[in-house]
Amino acid sequence: MAARYGSSYNTKPTKLDIQPLTIKIIIGVLLMLLIVGLIFRAAISY
């Protein structure tokens, strides 16, 4: 089973391994953008 899936679906395991990392990176970037946006809003308002 493992050999068959490995030979027929070469991209699936790599995609599954990469997905959590990309999701964490996207969440981190969004949080950074939100924090930077709040800082800029505070700086502009004050």
GILIN-V7256 format. One record per run of one state. SS is the DSSP state (alpha for helix, beta for strand, coil for the rest). FROM is the first residue (numbers start at 1). TO is the last residue. If there is no record, write none. Layout:
ss->(SS SS)
from->(FROM FROM)
to->(TO TO)
This chain:
ss->(coil alpha coil alpha coil)
from->(1 2 9 10 46)
to->(1 8 9 45 46)
